[in-house]
């Protein structure tokens, strides 16, 4: 059995919604799901300004795919409209 770590949330109906689709080569698969829910004390320790590692990794994967596909923004245009003081 292969393990894949992903992040997601549980909606009001109890459905598991993943933040990003799982990039697997063949579908469908029967899977086993283990849900880790933070305790109240763990929730207080989470810094709302910290971006989860999995979200950062997913963003970097998307950026790499876009760069490989030629979907790039020239560096000279990246700061247009941003007022950095």
C-alpha positions as CSV (number, residue, x, y, z in Angstrom):
1,X,0.0,0.0,0.0
2,X,1.3,3.5,-0.9
3,X,0.8,6.5,1.4
4,X,0.1,10.0,0.1
5,X,-0.1,12.9,2.5
6,X,-2.6,15.6,1.5
7,X,-4.5,18.4,3.2
8,X,-8.1,19.2,3.1
9,X,-11.2,20.0,5.2
10,X,-14.4,18.4,6.2
11,X,-17.5,20.4,5.1
12,X,-20.8,20.8,7.0
13,X,-22.2,17.6,5.5
14,X,-19.2,15.6,6.6
15,X,-17.6,15.2,3.2
16,X,-13.8,15.3,2.9
17,X,-12.6,17.9,0.4
18,X,-9.0,17.9,-0.6
19,X,-7.1,21.1,-1.1
20,X,-5.4,19.7,-4.3
21,X,-6.3,16.7,-6.5
22,X,-4.1,13.6,-6.0
23,X,-1.8,13.2,-9.0
24,X,-2.1,9.5,-9.4
25,X,-1.5,7.8,-12.8
26,X,-4.5,5.4,-12.8
27,X,-8.0,5.7,-11.4
28,X,-10.2,4.6,-9.8
29,X,-8.7,3.1,-6.6
30,X,-10.2,1.9,-3.4
31,X,-8.4,3.8,-0.7
32,X,-8.2,3.9,3.1
33,X,-8.5,7.3,4.7
34,X,-7.2,8.3,8.1
35,X,-8.3,11.7,9.2
36,X,-6.2,13.6,11.8
37,X,-8.3,16.3,13.6
38,X,-6.3,18.7,15.8
39,X,-7.3,18.9,19.4
40,X,-8.4,22.3,20.8
41,X,-4.9,22.8,22.4
42,X,-3.3,22.1,19.0
43,X,-5.5,24.6,17.2
44,X,-4.5,27.4,19.5
45,X,-0.8,26.7,18.7
46,X,-1.3,27.2,14.9
47,X,-0.1,30.5,13.7
48,X,-2.6,31.9,11.2
49,X,0.2,33.6,9.3
50,X,2.0,30.3,8.7
51,X,1.3,28.7,5.3
52,X,1.1,24.9,5.6
53,X,4.1,23.1,4.1
54,X,1.8,21.0,1.8
55,X,0.2,24.2,0.5
56,X,3.7,25.7,-0.3
57,X,4.8,22.4,-2.0
58,X,1.6,22.4,-4.1
59,X,2.1,26.0,-5.1
60,X,5.7,25.3,-6.1
61,X,4.6,22.3,-8.2
62,X,2.0,24.5,-10.0
63,X,4.6,27.2,-10.6
64,X,7.1,24.7,-12.0
65,X,4.4,23.2,-14.3
66,X,3.5,26.7,-15.5
67,X,7.1,27.6,-16.1
68,X,7.6,24.4,-18.1
69,X,4.5,25.2,-20.1
70,X,5.9,28.7,-20.9
71,X,3.2,30.4,-18.8
72,X,5.6,32.9,-17.2
73,X,5.3,36.6,-16.2
74,X,8.5,38.6,-17.0
75,X,10.2,39.8,-13.8
76,X,9.9,43.4,-15.0
77,X,6.1,43.1,-14.8
78,X,5.9,41.3,-11.5
79,X,6.1,44.4,-9.3
80,X,3.8,46.6,-11.5
81,X,1.0,48.0,-9.3
82,X,2.6,47.0,-6.1
83,X,3.4,49.9,-3.7
84,X,6.2,48.5,-1.6
85,X,7.2,51.0,1.1
